[in-house]
Amino acid sequence: MNQPVPGHIYIITGPSGVGKGTLCKMLLAVEPNLTLSISATSRAMRAGETDGVSYHFKTRDAFEAMIAHDQAQPDAERHHLLEWAEYNGNYYGTPRSVVQEALAAGSSVLLEIETQGALQVKRKFPSAHLIFVAPPSLEALAYRLRTRGTEAEAEIASRLEISRHEMTLQDQFDYVLVNERLETCLDAIREIMAGTASGRTLR
């Protein structure tokens, strides 16, 4: 299979619990030319997560300071964040420097970000490839969220409500894949990357 074209941005997005993180780990294991852009977040670190590896964990005040800096800075090239969004009470964002350095070095960049942020990046980088990963159903998504055991029931309910809205935005993305089986979804993403390597798309 062809390798991802150097200098491309691939964005994996979709509802919480749909399997984005697992798919990205699988992709990085089989696509050595990809560089993962590690997001920043203001949410609390979960068990098993590592600062600088899972996320760049920031306090809410520190994250809001970055947002304020960017909003006051007219030169986008000097912004701390390429994109940011508030999701379920927490901030998430992509450090601009990480993406720019990878692209300048000729690497392709993989972003796993929330839906709002993905659309922001697409506006700034129209050539970015947006891949929306959808669950087979909202019921299946609710089951996945409950069985992973990382959120309380109230937070799960909030995430499901957000997911309903996110599902209505699918037509704004370049590709929509239903994640019924991880290996099948992974193969579909790699086929999309192979398409970009040959200058074609699969839409």
C-alpha contacts under 8 A as a table, 3 or more apart, distances in Angstrom:
res1	aa1	res2	aa2	distance
1	M	191	E	7.94
1	M	194	A	6.45
2	N	193	M	7.69
2	N	194	A	4.93
2	N	197	A	6.25
2	N	198	S	7.89
3	Q	31	E	6.91
3	Q	33	N	7.08
3	Q	193	M	7.09
3	Q	194	A	6.24
3	Q	197	A	6.55
4	P	8	H	7.55
4	P	31	E	7.59
4	P	33	N	6.73
4	P	34	L	7.23
4	P	108	S	6.78
4	P	193	M	5.25
4	P	194	A	6.32
4	P	196	T	6.94
4	P	197	A	5.69
5	V	8	H	6.01
5	V	108	S	6.53
5	V	193	M	7.73
5	V	196	T	6.66
5	V	197	A	5.04
6	P	33	N	7.35
6	P	103	L	7.60
6	P	106	G	5.17
6	P	107	S	4.61
6	P	108	S	4.62
7	G	102	A	7.72
7	G	103	L	4.86
7	G	104	A	7.53
7	G	106	G	5.11
7	G	107	S	5.11
7	G	108	S	4.58
7	G	109	V	7.24
8	H	103	L	7.43
8	H	107	S	7.46
8	H	108	S	4.69
8	H	109	V	6.34
8	H	127	S	7.62
8	H	128	A	6.54
8	H	129	H	7.87
9	I	108	S	5.83
9	I	109	V	4.87
9	I	110	L	6.12
9	I	111	L	7.49
9	I	127	S	7.63
9	I	128	A	4.80
9	I	129	H	6.16
10	Y	108	S	7.60
10	Y	109	V	6.14
10	Y	110	L	4.92
10	Y	111	L	6.22
10	Y	128	A	6.00
10	Y	129	H	4.87
10	Y	130	L	6.29
10	Y	131	I	7.50
11	I	110	L	5.89
11	I	111	L	4.69
11	I	112	E	5.95
11	I	113	I	7.17
11	I	118	A	6.72
11	I	128	A	7.27
11	I	129	H	6.05
11	I	130	L	4.93
11	I	131	I	5.89
12	I	20	K	6.54
12	I	24	C	7.71
12	I	110	L	7.51
12	I	111	L	6.11
12	I	112	E	4.89
12	I	113	I	6.63
12	I	130	L	6.51
12	I	131	I	5.08
12	I	132	F	6.19
12	I	133	V	7.05
13	T	20	K	6.64
13	T	112	E	5.98
13	T	113	I	5.60
13	T	114	E	5.72
13	T	115	T	5.77
13	T	118	A	6.97
13	T	130	L	7.57
13	T	131	I	6.25
13	T	132	F	5.02
13	T	133	V	6.05
14	G	18	V	6.68
14	G	20	K	7.13
14	G	114	E	6.79
14	G	115	T	6.24
14	G	132	F	5.21
14	G	133	V	4.90
14	G	134	A	5.95
14	G	166	E	7.20
14	G	167	M	7.93
15	P	18	V	5.70
15	P	114	E	7.81
15	P	115	T	7.88
15	P	133	V	7.59
15	P	134	A	6.92
15	P	135	P	7.84
15	P	159	R	7.98
15	P	162	I	7.75
15	P	163	S	5.04
15	P	166	E	6.62
15	P	167	M	7.64
16	S	19	G	7.80
16	S	145	L	7.81
16	S	159	R	6.67
16	S	163	S	7.06
17	G	20	K	7.47
17	G	141	L	6.38
17	G	144	R	6.12
17	G	145	L	5.45
18	V	133	V	6.89
18	V	134	A	6.51
18	V	135	P	5.65
18	V	141	L	6.36
18	V	144	R	7.58
18	V	179	N	7.16
19	G	22	T	5.36
19	G	23	L	6.14
19	G	133	V	7.96
19	G	179	N	7.59
19	G	182	L	7.81
20	K	23	L	5.20
20	K	24	C	6.18
20	K	112	E	6.83
20	K	133	V	7.15
21	G	24	C	5.17
21	G	25	K	6.32
21	G	112	E	7.11
22	T	25	K	5.19
22	T	26	M	6.27
23	L	26	M	5.06
23	L	27	L	6.09
23	L	182	L	6.94
23	L	185	C	7.93
23	L	186	L	6.34
24	C	27	L	4.97
24	C	28	L	6.16
24	C	110	L	7.85
24	C	112	E	7.26
25	K	28	L	5.26
25	K	29	A	6.33
26	M	29	A	5.18
26	M	30	V	6.67
26	M	186	L	7.39
27	L	30	V	5.42
27	L	31	E	5.76
27	L	186	L	7.01
27	L	190	R	7.78
28	L	31	E	5.20
28	L	32	P	6.27
28	L	34	L	6.41
28	L	35	T	7.75
28	L	36	L	7.67
29	A	32	P	6.86
31	E	34	L	5.89
32	P	35	T	7.94
33	N	107	S	6.40
33	N	108	S	6.53
34	L	107	S	6.50
34	L	108	S	5.11
34	L	109	V	5.62
34	L	110	L	6.33
35	T	102	A	7.02
35	T	107	S	6.61
35	T	108	S	6.09
35	T	109	V	4.81
35	T	110	L	5.94
36	L	109	V	5.85
36	L	110	L	4.84
36	L	111	L	6.31
37	S	94	T	7.35
37	S	98	V	6.33
37	S	99	V	6.39
37	S	109	V	6.46
37	S	110	L	5.98
37	S	111	L	5.42
37	S	112	E	7.74
38	I	52	G	7.25
38	I	53	V	6.93
38	I	54	S	6.99
38	I	55	Y	5.66
38	I	56	H	6.89
38	I	94	T	7.14
38	I	95	P	7.88
38	I	98	V	7.92
38	I	111	L	7.50
39	S	55	Y	5.29
39	S	56	H	6.13
39	S	92	Y	6.81
39	S	93	G	5.61
39	S	94	T	4.82
39	S	95	P	6.68
39	S	112	E	7.83
39	S	113	I	7.46
40	A	55	Y	5.43
40	A	56	H	4.37
40	A	57	F	5.83
40	A	58	K	6.85
40	A	92	Y	5.65
40	A	93	G	5.19
40	A	94	T	6.12
40	A	95	P	6.96
41	T	55	Y	6.57
41	T	56	H	6.31
41	T	57	F	5.28
41	T	58	K	5.87
41	T	63	F	7.57
41	T	90	N	7.07
41	T	91	Y	5.36
41	T	92	Y	4.37
41	T	93	G	6.41
42	S	57	F	5.98
42	S	58	K	4.91
42	S	59	T	5.30
42	S	60	R	5.11
42	S	63	F	6.54
42	S	90	N	5.59
42	S	91	Y	5.19
42	S	92	Y	6.73
43	R	57	F	7.22
43	R	58	K	7.72
43	R	59	T	7.84
43	R	60	R	7.90
43	R	90	N	5.37
43	R	91	Y	6.99
44	A	57	F	7.51
45	M	49	E	6.25
45	M	50	T	7.67
45	M	51	D	7.88
45	M	57	F	7.11
46	R	49	E	5.61
46	R	150	T	7.75
49	E	53	V	7.58
49	E	54	S	5.60
49	E	55	Y	7.99
50	T	53	V	5.38
50	T	54	S	5.41
50	T	55	Y	7.19
51	D	54	S	6.08
51	D	55	Y	5.67
51	D	56	H	5.42
51	D	57	F	5.88
52	G	55	Y	5.34
52	G	56	H	4.73
52	G	57	F	7.40
53	V	56	H	7.26
58	K	62	A	5.99
58	K	63	F	6.05
59	T	62	A	5.14
59	T	63	F	6.25
60	R	63	F	5.15
60	R	64	E	6.12
60	R	90	N	7.87
60	R	91	Y	7.51
61	D	64	E	5.14
61	D	65	A	6.16
62	A	65	A	5.05
62	A	66	M	6.54
63	F	66	M	5.19
63	F	67	I	6.43
63	F	91	Y	7.24
64	E	67	I	4.97
64	E	68	A	6.08
65	A	68	A	5.06
65	A	69	H	6.14
66	M	69	H	5.09
66	M	70	D	6.29
66	M	80	H	6.28
66	M	81	L	7.45
67	I	70	D	5.21
67	I	71	Q	6.16
67	I	80	H	7.90
67	I	81	L	7.62
68	A	71	Q	5.14
68	A	72	A	6.20
69	H	72	A	5.27
69	H	73	Q	6.15
69	H	79	H	7.37
69	H	80	H	7.77
70	D	73	Q	5.00
70	D	74	P	7.68
70	D	76	A	7.57
70	D	78	R	7.67
70	D	79	H	4.92
70	D	80	H	6.48
70	D	81	L	7.35
71	Q	74	P	7.36
73	Q	76	A	7.06
73	Q	78	R	7.14
73	Q	79	H	6.91
75	D	78	R	5.63
75	D	79	H	7.14
76	A	79	H	5.18
79	H	82	L	7.05
79	H	96	R	7.02
80	H	95	P	5.84
80	H	96	R	5.83
80	H	97	S	7.32
81	L	84	W	6.68
81	L	93	G	6.30
81	L	94	T	5.45
81	L	95	P	4.52
81	L	96	R	4.94
82	L	93	G	7.27
82	L	94	T	5.41
82	L	95	P	5.83
82	L	96	R	4.50
82	L	121	V	6.97
83	E	93	G	5.42
83	E	94	T	5.54
83	E	95	P	7.75
83	E	96	R	7.92
83	E	117	G	5.45
83	E	118	A	7.94
83	E	120	Q	6.04
83	E	121	V	6.35
84	W	91	Y	7.01
84	W	92	Y	5.51
84	W	93	G	3.92
84	W	94	T	6.53
84	W	116	Q	7.91
84	W	117	G	5.59
85	A	91	Y	5.75
85	A	92	Y	5.49
85	A	93	G	6.38
85	A	114	E	7.57
85	A	116	Q	6.25
85	A	117	G	5.87
86	E	89	G	6.21
86	E	90	N	5.37
86	E	91	Y	4.35
86	E	92	Y	6.25
87	Y	90	N	5.31
87	Y	91	Y	6.15
87	Y	92	Y	7.15
87	Y	114	E	7.80
88	N	158	S	7.00
88	N	159	R	6.88
88	N	162	I	7.92
92	Y	113	I	7.85
92	Y	114	E	7.74
93	G	113	I	7.73
93	G	117	G	7.22
94	T	113	I	7.96
95	P	98	V	5.80
95	P	99	V	7.16
96	R	99	V	5.54
96	R	100	Q	6.22
97	S	100	Q	5.16
97	S	101	E	5.95
98	V	101	E	5.42
98	V	102	A	6.38
99	V	102	A	5.29
99	V	103	L	6.22
99	V	109	V	6.72
100	Q	103	L	5.18
100	Q	104	A	5.99
101	E	104	A	5.10
101	E	105	A	6.21
102	A	105	A	5.13
102	A	106	G	6.50
102	A	107	S	5.30
102	A	108	S	6.98
102	A	109	V	6.73
103	L	106	G	5.09
103	L	107	S	5.31
103	L	108	S	6.39
103	L	109	V	7.16
104	A	107	S	7.45
113	I	117	G	6.31
113	I	118	A	6.25
114	E	117	G	5.44
114	E	118	A	6.22
115	T	118	A	5.08
115	T	119	L	6.46
115	T	166	E	6.84
116	Q	119	L	5.44
116	Q	120	Q	6.48
117	G	120	Q	4.98
117	G	121	V	6.32
118	A	121	V	5.23
118	A	122	K	6.30
118	A	130	L	7.14
119	L	122	K	5.01
119	L	123	R	6.38
120	Q	123	R	5.26
120	Q	124	K	6.59
121	V	124	K	5.11
121	V	125	F	5.77
121	V	126	P	7.84
121	V	128	A	7.60
122	K	125	F	4.93
122	K	126	P	4.93
122	K	127	S	7.32
122	K	128	A	5.92
122	K	129	H	7.96
122	K	130	L	7.53
123	R	126	P	5.69
125	F	128	A	5.56
129	H	174	D	6.46
130	L	173	F	5.46
130	L	174	D	5.20
130	L	175	Y	6.42
131	I	173	F	6.40
131	I	174	D	6.14
131	I	175	Y	4.82
131	I	176	V	5.96
131	I	177	L	7.37
131	I	189	I	7.92
132	F	170	Q	6.77
132	F	173	F	6.36
132	F	174	D	7.81
132	F	175	Y	6.05
132	F	176	V	4.73
132	F	177	L	6.25
133	V	176	V	5.95
133	V	177	L	4.97
133	V	178	V	5.84
133	V	179	N	6.34
134	A	167	M	7.44
134	A	176	V	6.94
134	A	177	L	5.98
134	A	178	V	4.68
134	A	179	N	6.00
135	P	138	L	6.73
135	P	140	A	6.74
135	P	141	L	5.95
135	P	178	V	5.59
135	P	179	N	5.48
135	P	180	E	6.88
136	P	140	A	6.36
136	P	141	L	7.66
136	P	178	V	5.94
136	P	179	N	6.48
136	P	180	E	5.86
137	S	140	A	5.19
137	S	141	L	6.36
138	L	141	L	4.88
138	L	142	A	6.12
138	L	160	L	7.51
138	L	164	R	7.71
139	E	142	A	5.11
139	E	143	Y	6.34
140	A	143	Y	5.11
140	A	144	R	6.34
141	L	144	R	5.11
141	L	145	L	6.25
141	L	160	L	7.91
142	A	145	L	5.16
142	A	146	R	6.23
142	A	156	I	7.50
142	A	160	L	6.93
143	Y	146	R	5.25
143	Y	147	T	6.09
144	R	147	T	5.26
144	R	148	R	6.25
145	L	148	R	5.59
145	L	149	G	7.01
145	L	150	T	7.83
145	L	151	E	7.67
145	L	156	I	6.65
146	R	149	G	5.59
146	R	150	T	7.90
146	R	151	E	7.57
146	R	153	E	7.75
146	R	156	I	7.32
149	G	152	A	7.81
151	E	155	E	5.92
151	E	156	I	6.23
152	A	155	E	5.37
152	A	156	I	6.32
153	E	156	I	4.96
153	E	157	A	6.21
154	A	157	A	5.16
154	A	158	S	6.35
155	E	158	S	4.98
155	E	159	R	6.13
156	I	159	R	5.04
156	I	160	L	6.15
157	A	160	L	5.16
157	A	161	E	6.33
158	S	161	E	5.19
158	S	162	I	6.38
159	R	162	I	5.08
159	R	163	S	6.06
160	L	163	S	4.83
160	L	164	R	6.30
161	E	164	R	5.27
161	E	165	H	6.84
162	I	165	H	5.30
162	I	166	E	6.29
163	S	166	E	4.87
163	S	167	M	6.10
164	R	167	M	5.33
164	R	168	T	6.91
165	H	168	T	5.40
165	H	169	L	7.19
166	E	169	L	5.40
166	E	170	Q	7.28
167	M	170	Q	5.74
168	T	171	D	7.68
169	L	172	Q	5.75
169	L	173	F	7.67
170	Q	173	F	5.67
170	Q	176	V	6.75
171	D	174	D	7.79
173	F	176	V	6.91
174	D	203	R	6.97
175	Y	202	L	7.98
175	Y	203	R	6.62
177	L	185	C	6.78
177	L	188	A	7.67
178	V	185	C	7.19
179	N	182	L	6.21
179	N	184	T	7.76
179	N	185	C	5.60
180	E	184	T	7.83
180	E	185	C	7.51
181	R	184	T	5.47
181	R	185	C	6.26
182	L	185	C	5.13
182	L	186	L	6.02
183	E	186	L	5.02
183	E	187	D	6.23
184	T	187	D	5.16
184	T	188	A	6.35
185	C	188	A	5.07
185	C	189	I	6.35
186	L	189	I	5.17
186	L	190	R	6.26
187	D	190	R	5.11
187	D	191	E	6.14
188	A	191	E	5.03
188	A	192	I	6.36
189	I	192	I	5.06
189	I	193	M	6.38
190	R	193	M	4.95
190	R	194	A	6.08
191	E	194	A	4.88
191	E	195	G	6.15
192	I	195	G	5.00
192	I	196	T	6.52
192	I	201	T	6.94
192	I	202	L	6.51
193	M	196	T	5.18
193	M	197	A	6.38
194	A	197	A	5.01
194	A	198	S	6.59
195	G	198	S	5.31
195	G	199	G	6.17
195	G	200	R	4.94
195	G	201	T	5.42
195	G	202	L	6.86
196	T	199	G	4.84
196	T	200	R	5.51
196	T	201	T	6.25
197	A	200	R	7.57
